[in-house]
């Protein structure tokens, strides 16, 4: 019996499509999904026979593991508890998106242990598992309703070219597949980047959509300083932290990003593109630091989500951040260790800016005593 093909572009209500896909997966059927990279062939990770059929459908050797598509970065840590800083950064910054993370899986409390033994072997034959959160709404919706993950691989005969369309995805697999979700050509049309991650390093196993230079930045430690308008306190803090961090790492300031440390600043009420205040520029110049080319930026979802540490100049700034992004409470602190505020010098004399700069530098030095730039 030929597979059912549903054109998502013509579907009146994708909720019915999602329910149908979830039901088929739960029954042990194989489904071809569109993703942002290439079309994928999926089975319920809880259904051992369905996962085995993927290998038969593709003519794939069993020593080539399948990936697990999961709901979110947060769920990843249920499969791989305590994966290390770099894995956490890449998961938080890359997902949903075209990156597959391969991480060690030896933890006794891993959700992987709840899958059938043959499925565990299919996705983690060598003690590591590949996890991915596809950035396609239909896959996200199916994962949201499905009990457990989807065992996912590219929808093509093993060794053949990746499928960028539903028609290509079905070629040679029609005898095994039960449902095809057609959403036209994939956005990127090339496979996900596969990254092997250990506690303190990563290795790009397959460079796909995301390149090595982007991975270098995404795996770096990112520290964000926040004030109101991003023209006085946080620009001075950004410049001073770059200098102090470079000293601690043992490199030049312009080599800091190459050494895995990114420092940025933003404002909770900032307008984009404003210069640093003249007084702040002059105070930093006294310290041999040039911030004359600084351009302000507002605080955004990406900046907050990507940051490993967020230092707010006042309690008011910290509370404003946590009202909008409560999930980052463990990463968000006042810059002063004692919880005090660093007051805004805007409109005051140059001496007030100098005093503010000294307060910022002193607070940064105290904070850096406990910061590990790895």
N, C-alpha and C positions, 0 to 999 in steps of 0.2 A: 504494500500500500504506500503510495507516494506521501511525502511529508506535507503537512499543512503549512502554507506560506501566508503570512500576514504582513501587509504593507503598512507599517506604522504611520507613514505619511498620509494615509487615507483613512486611518482608524478614527471613528467618531469619539470613542472613549477608550483611552489606553488602559483604564482600570480593568476592563474586561480582558484585555490582552495579558496584563500582569497576572490576573487570577488564573488564566488558562496556562500560562507558562509555569506558574508555581505548582499547579495541579499536576502538570505533566512531569515536572522534575520530581515531585513527591512520589509519583507512580513509577519512577525509574526510567523515564524517557530521556532522550538526548535532545537538546535544544541548541540551535545556532543563534547567537546573540550578536547584535552590533555593539561595538565599543568605539571609543575615540581613536583607537589605534588601527586594529584590523578586526575582522569578524572572528568570533570565538565559538568553540564547541564546548558545551557545558553539561554537567550532570550534577545531581545532588550529591554533596559530599557525604551524606548519610546513607547513600544507596550503593552498596558494594558492587552489585552486578552492573549497574549503569556506568559506574566509573570504569569497570573492566571493559565495557563496550567501547569506550573512547579509544583505548589502545587498539582494539580490533578495527574500529572505523578508520583510524589514521594509518594503520600498519606501523605503529610506533613501538619501539623497544621499551620494555618495562623498566630499564635502568635510566630512562629519561623521564624525570618526575613531572607531574602536572602541578600547576599552580593552584592556589586556593583564592578565589575571589571572596572578599569579606566586605562587611558594611562600612567600616570606618577605621581610622587610625586607632581609636580607642579600643575597638574590638581586637585589633592586632595583638594587643598586650594580654589578651585572654589566651591567645594561641601561643604567644612567645612572651611569658612574663620576664621582666627585667632584661630587655634586649640590648641595653647599652645606650649611651647618649647619642651616638651617630644614627643608630636605627630610629630612635625616637624623633630626632630632628628631621630625618628624611621622610618618615611617615607623616609627621605633622605638616611638613611643607610641600610634599609631593602628592598627597592623596586628598580627594580623588584625583587621579591623574595617571599618566602613561609610564609609571615606574613599578617594577616588580622587585620587592626586597627579599633576598634570600638570607635567612637568619637561622642560627643554631636553635634547635628545639630539643632540649633535654629536661625541661622542667616537668616535674611530676604533676603539677596542677594545670598543665596546658590543656586547652579544650580539644586539641588534636587527639588526646587519649580517649575522648568520647566517640570518635569516629570508628567505623569497622576496621579491624586489623589490616585487611587488604587495602583499604583506602589510605590508612596511615603509611603503608609501604609504597603506595602509588605516588603520594605527595611528599614523603620524607624518607626516601630509601637510604640516605646517607647521614641521617641525623640533622638535616637542615630542611627548612620548608620555604617555599616561595609564596609570598603573600602579595595581593594586589587589591586596590579599591578602584575599579573602573570608573571613569568620569563620563558615564552615559546614564541618562535618567532612567531608561527602561530597566537597565541592569540594577541600578540602585533601588528601584521600586520592587523588583523581584526579590532582591536580597533582603529588603525590609520586611517582606511577608514570609519568606522561606525560613524554615527551621534548619539552621546550619548553613555552612558555606556552599559555594559552587566550585566543583573541580573544573578548572577552565584551562583550555589550551587553544592554540590557533586552529581555525577551521579549514584545514587543508591536509591533503595526503602528506605523510611524513617526507620531508626533503623537498617538497614542491614550494612554489612561491606562495607568500601569504595572500589571503583573500581580502580584497578591499571592498568588494560588493557581495551582496547576498547570493547572486548567481555564481560567482567564483567560489563562495564558501560552500555551496551545495555540490559543486562538481566532484564526483567520485564518492560522495558521502550519503547520497540519497537513500541507500538501502538501510542505513543505520539511524538516520535522523527522523524525528517525529514532528518537530515544529521549527520553522524558520521565521525569525523576526527581521523583516527587511526595512532598513531605515536609509537606504541609498548608500552612496559611497561613504566610507569612514572619513572622519575629519582629518586625521593625519595620514592614513594610508601606509603606515610603517609600524613595525612592532614596538612594544614597550621596551624601555631600557631595563636591563636586568642587572641588579647590583647586589653583590655579596658583601654583607656587613658583619664585622666583628665588633668587639667591645670598643676599640680605639681606631679602627681604620675601615676602609671600604675598597672594594675592587669591582670595577665595571666589567661584568662578564659579557654583556652584549650592549653595545651603544645603539640605542634606537632613537626615539623622539627627543629625549633629553640627553644633551652632550656632556662630555667630561667636565668642561669648564663650569657649566651650570651646576653639576653635581658637587663640584668643589665648593661653590658658594653655599649651596643648600645644606651641605654637611658641616659648614662652619658654625662656630659659636657666635650668636648674634646678641649684642647687648644694645638695648634701646633706652635713651634718656628722654623724658617727657616733661614739658612745662606747658604754658598756656599758648603763647603765640609762636614759639620756636624761633625767636629772634634774639633772645638774651641768655637765659640760664641754660637751656638745653644745648644750644650751639657751643657755648663755652664748655659745657660738660662733655659734649661729643669730642671736641678737639683735645681737651685735657685727658680724657680717657684713652684716646688713641695714643697719645704720647706715653702715658703711664703703662698701658698694656704692652706697647712695643718694648718698653724697658723690661717689663716682667718676662715677656716671651723671649727677648734677646734678639730683636730685629729692628730695622728701620721702620718708621711710621708708614712709609709707602710700601712696605713689604708685609704689613700686618695681615691683609686679606690672604696673601699667599701662604701665611702661616696659620690659617684657619680661624681668624678672629675678624668679625665685622662689627663695627660700631656705627650707630645711627641715632638720629634725634627727630622728634616730632612734637607737635603741639595739639592739645585737646580742642583748641579753638583757633588753630592756625589757618591763615590763608596761604595758598600755594605760591611759591616763587618770591617771597619777600626776603630782602637782604637782612643780615644780622645788623643789630643796632650799631651806630657809629661808636658808641662808648664801649660796647662789647668787643668790637674789632680792635680798638685801641688798647684795651686791657690785655687781650690775648697777644697783641703785637709786643707788649712789654715782656711777655714770656717766650718770645721767639716763635709764636704760632700765628699762622695766617688764616683767618676765617672770613676774609673779605669776599670770597666767592660762594659763601654759604647761601642756600636758598631754602626757605622754610617749607615744611610740608605738614599737612594735617595727619592726625593719627588715623590709621585705616585698619580694616580687618586683617589684611595680609601682614602689616607690620606687627600687630599684636600677636597674631597666630604664629608667626615665624620666630619671634624673639624668645631666647632662652632666659634672659633676665630683662626685666623692665624696671628702671629706676625713675620714680616720680619725684619731682622737686618738692611737692607738698602733699599732705594727707588729702587735701581736696582733689588734687590730680589723681592720686591713687584711687580714691573713692569713685571718681568719674570713670576711670578705666574699668573698675570692677562692676559698676552698675551696668555697663554695656557688655562687658566680657567677663562674667563671673568665673568662668572656667580657668582663667589665668591667675587666680589669686595666689597660688603657690609660687608663681614666677614674678610677682609684682610687689615691689617694696618702695618705701620712701628712700631717697638717696642717703639721707642721714641715718646711721645705724640706730641712733637713739629715738627715731621716729619723729623728730622735729622737722619743721619746715625751713626751706631756703626761700626767703622772701624775694619778690619780684623787684628789681631795681629800676624798672621802667619809669622814665620821667625824673629820676633822681640825678644827683651830681655824679661826676666821674668817680669820686671816692666811694660812692655806694656800689658802683659796678665792681670796683676793685675788691671791696669787702665781699661782695657776692662771689666773685671769682675765687677768692681764697677759701670761702666756705665750701664751694663746690669741689675744689681740689682736695681739701682736707677730708671731705666726706668720701670722695673717690678713693683716696689712699687707704682709708679705713675699710671700705668695702672690698678693695682688692686683696686684702690680707686673707680673705676666705674664698676668693674666686679662683677656680681652676680653669685655665684657658685650654682645655682639651675636650 
